[in-house]
């Protein structure tokens, strides 16, 4: 095995951490800011229809006792009207092969959403999300080390000897407009959205590092910074006394090409949401989705398949606690993690070393504790 000084390994791990695209980060932010408000509007429409039907019919005592709860006083049959907010703090615990260093609770994050509804059909929202994660299989394994211009590897590097913190935190600022349409009995929510994303990694807390593209290093690029436009369409497919489900499609574009991006046609997010309401204060939900992540380090968008599985409990009038398990990774970038390391010239400890990587897979358990306006809590 080729000896590599510790300082070189620290550089390698720092570079690799920032090169790897994040799993389920954009998924989580878009899912929270687009799907949940749309679900709320659709639920209000469907609940109002059930209440109207029940009040118009004869009082036979046969109405199901576990039907959707009545809309709270002051709530309109659609999007919430007036000023509403939610805020929470969260922390996550990584699961799977994350090495000894990664097996710990990750640094906490905060989420905040402020909205104003002009009427039951139109609302605007501004939000901020922080999502933390630690990649599976990142700091373990032995990979070949290549020198530019030489075909065979000059040695190998054991990535598990570094013990460097590669905790990633992604930050999203989101602006959107929520518009409710009614086509007969079918409610549809359309959500034009703007997303601005920045990220940092535990090592160095930075975003500009060299990365490998077609065998050469790329420098002076914010590797995890991007902005997107999205247009989401959400409609229901399931509504019973206990269960509720919607499907969301969201064509999404980069605001501009950056880094090694090659094309900028619409990338389609698809989000399926199903929930089971145990009672008025407890629910369980499953949210599988096929989405796209497009960072400056990606020639083409990643095709990410992931799921969110969780449960929520309402606490008092304004509070909630939520636990979410999520996992997934890209299908068109393989293998996961690092496949090799490349340096420009020997000795590698004195010359830039960049990784060749595939995709990032991460699995984590997230705990959220929050408050909000009663009319927008998802119960």
N, C-alpha and C positions, 0 to 999 in steps of 0.2 A: 504493500500500500504506500502510495506517495505521501510523505509527511507534508502537512500544510500547517503553518503557524496559526495559532489561535486568532490572531488579528485578521488573517485572511478569511478564516471561517466566519468570524463575526460579520465581515463585509459581505460574504456570500449569503448568509442567512438574511441580513438586512435587505439586500437586493431582491432575493427570492420572495420575501414577505410582501414587498411592495409590487412585485410583478404579478403575483397571483390575483386573479379576479375574485370578487367576493360572491359567495353563494347566498341566495335568498335574501339579500339585503334590500335591493330594489323591490323584490317581491313583497317583503314585509311592509315596507313603507307605502307602496302603491295599494296593496291589499287593505291596509288600515284606512288610508285617506280616500280611496275611491269606492271600494266595495261596501264598507260598513255604513257610510252615509246613504248610499244608494239603497242598501237593504232596509235601513230605517224608514226611508220614504215609502218604499214598496210595502213594508209591513203596515205602516199607518193607513195606506190606501186600502189594503186588504182587510185590516181589522175594522175600519169604518164601514166597509161593505157588510161584514158579518154582523156588526152591531145594528146597522140599519135593517138588515133582513130579520134579525131576531126581534127588534122592536115593532116591525110591521106585521109579524105573524102572530097567531094566537098564543097566549101564555099557557102552554100545556104542562110546564114543568119538566119537559123532556130535553131542554137545551143542555148540551154537554157542559159539565161543571169545570172542565179543564180547557175551555176555549181560550183564544187569545184574550188577555186582559184588556179591558176597555182603555181607550186612549185617555191619558191623563188630562185633567182640566186645563184648558188653554192650549192644548196641542191641536194642530190642524191635520187634516187628512192628507198628508204629503210631507214635504220637507219642513223641519222645525222653523218657526218664524221668530224673528228677533235675534238677539245676541245669545250664543251658546258657546260652551267651551268644554274641553276635557284636558287633563294633565295627568301624567303618571311618571313614576320612576321604575326602572327595571334593572335586572341583572340576569346573566345567563351562565349556565354550566355546560362546558363542551363534553360531548359523549363520543365514544369510539376511540380509535388509535390516535391520541393526541400527545403521547409521550408523557413522561413524569412532570415536565415543566408546565404543560398545558392543562393538567387535571386540577383545576381550581376554579372558583367563581370568578368570572370576568369582571372588569371594572363596570360600574353601573352606568346607565344611560337615562336620559329624560326625553319625554315626548310631550308636545303641547299642541293643541288645535284650538283656534278661535274662528268662529263662523258667524255670519249674519244672514238671516233669511228675510228677503223682501216680501215674499208671499209663499204659499205652500208649493209653488212650482219653481221658484228660483232662489238660490242661495250661493254665497261666495265663502270660501274658506282659505285660511293660511295656516300652515302647520310646520312643525320642526320635529324630526325624528332622529334618534341616535340608536344604532343597532350594532352590537358587538358580537364577535364570533372568533373561533380559533379553528384552523383547518385540520381535518383528519389526515394522518399520515404525513404531516409536513416535515417534522424534524426527526424522521427516522428513515433508515435505509442507506445503502451504499450505492453511489452513482459514479459513472465514469467521468474523468476529467480530460478535456480535450484542449489542445493548443491550436490556435488559428493557423491553418496551412498544413497541419498534420492530420492524416486520415485516422490512424489508430489512436486510442486514448493513451495518455502518458501516465495514467494512474487512476486511482479511485479516491473518493472522499466519503467518510462516514458522517452523515449529517446529524446523527444522534449525539455526537460529542460536544455540541455547542451549548445546549441549554439556554438559548436566546429566546426572549419573549417575542412572540409573533402575534399577539392579540391585536385584532383589527377592529377599529371602530369606524363605522360609516355614518355620515351625517347628511340628512336630506332636508332641504327647504322646499316646500311644495305650495303652489298656488293653484286653486281650481275653482271652476264654476259648476254648480250642480243644477241641472234642469230636468224637471219631471214632466213627462208627456203621458197622456192617457189615450190609448187606442181601444175604445170600447171598454172592455173589462180588463185589458192588459196594461199595467203600468210599466213604463220604460224610463230609466234615468240615463241621461247623457252627460258626461263629465269631461269637458276640455281641461287639460292639466299641464302645468309647467313644473319641471323637477330640476333642482340644482343639487348636485352631489359632490361632496368632498370626503376624503378619508385619510386616516393616519394608521400607522402600525406602531406597536409598543416600542420597537427598537428605533430610536432616533426621532419618533413622532414626526415623520416627514413623508413627502409624496413625490419628490423629484429624485429619481435614481436611475442609473443605466439599466437597460434590459436588452435581451437578445432578440433580434429579428433577422431571419435568413442568414444566421451565422455572424452577424455584426452587431456591436453594441449601439443602442440608441440612447441619447442623453438629452438633458434639458427639457423634459416633458413631464407634466403632471400626470403620473401614471393612473391615478384613481379619481380624477376630477372630470366630470362630464355634466352636460345639461341636456334635457330631453323635453320634447313635446309629446303629449299623449291625448287621444280622444277615446274615452271609454263608453261602452254601452252595456247596461246591466238590466236584465229582465228576469222575472221569477219563473220557476218551473215546478215548484213544490210548495204547497201551503195547506197544512192540516192543523188540528187542534194542538198538536205537539211538535210538528216538524215544519221546517222552512228551508227553501233552497233557491239560489239564484245562479245565473251564469253571466260572466262578464267577458267581453272581448274589448281589447284596447290596442289599436294600432299605435305604435310609438316610434318617433324619429329622434335622432340626434339634432340639436340645434345647429351643429356644424361638425364636419369631420375634424379629427385631431389625431396626433400620433401616427400610428400605422393603419388607421381605419381606411378601408378601401371603398365601401359603398354606403349609401345612406337611404335605402328604401325602407318602407314601413316594416317594423318588426312587430309581430302579433303576440300580445299577452292574452292568455286564456285562463280564467280563474273560475273554478267551480266551488260553490260554497253551500254546505248543508249543515243545519243545526238541529239539535234535539232539545226541547225545553222541558226539563224535569219538573219545574214549577215556575212561579213568577220571579224567583230570584236566582235560579241555577240553570245553566245551559251548558251543553257540550257541542263542539263544532269540529268539522273536518273541512279543510280547504286545500285540495290538490290543484296544482296549476302548472301550465307550460308557459314559460316566459323567456325573455331575451335580456342578456346583459351585454353592454357594448362599451368597453373602456378604451382609452387611447392605446393600450397594449394589444388590442384585439384587431387583426385584419378584418375579421368578420364576426358578427354578433354570436355570442354563445347561446346555445339552445339549452336552457336550464329546466329540468323537471324536478319539482319539489312538492312537499306537503307541509301543512300546518295542522296539528291536532291538539285541541285544548279544551279547557273548561273555564267558565267564568261564574263568579259568585257576587251578587249584589250585596253591599254592606251599607245599611242605613239608607238614607234618601239619596245621597250624592256619591257614595263610594263604591268601589269594586276591586276585586282581586282576580287575577287571571293567570293561568299556567298554560304554557304552549310548548309543545315539542315540534321542532321543525328539522327537516333534512332534505338534501338533494344535491345535484351537481349537473354540470353540462354534459350533454351526450355527444357533442361534436368536437370536444377538445380532450384528447387522451394521450398518454395515461394521466390519471390524476397526480398532481404534485410534480416533483422534479424528475426529469428523465436523464439529464446530464448537465455538466458545468463546462463553461468555455472561458479560456483566458487568451488575451491577445499575444502574449509571449512569456517565456520563462524568465525569471521565476514568477510563479503565479501569485506569490505573496506580495509582489511589488507592482503587478500589472492588474488592470481591471478584470474581474471575474464576473461573468453574467450567467444566469441559469437558462436552460431550455426547459420549459414547463408545459404541462397540459392544462387541465382544469382544476378547480378547487371543489372539494366535497367537504361539507361540514354538517354536523348533527349537534343540536344543542337543546337544552331545556331552559326556557325563559320564564321568569317570574315577574309579574307586573302588579303594582299597587297604585291605584289612581282615584281621582275624583272628577266630577263633571256635572253639567246641568242635567237634571233628572230626565228632561225630554229627549236627550241624545244618548243616554246610557243604553247599551244594546240588550235590554230585557223587556 
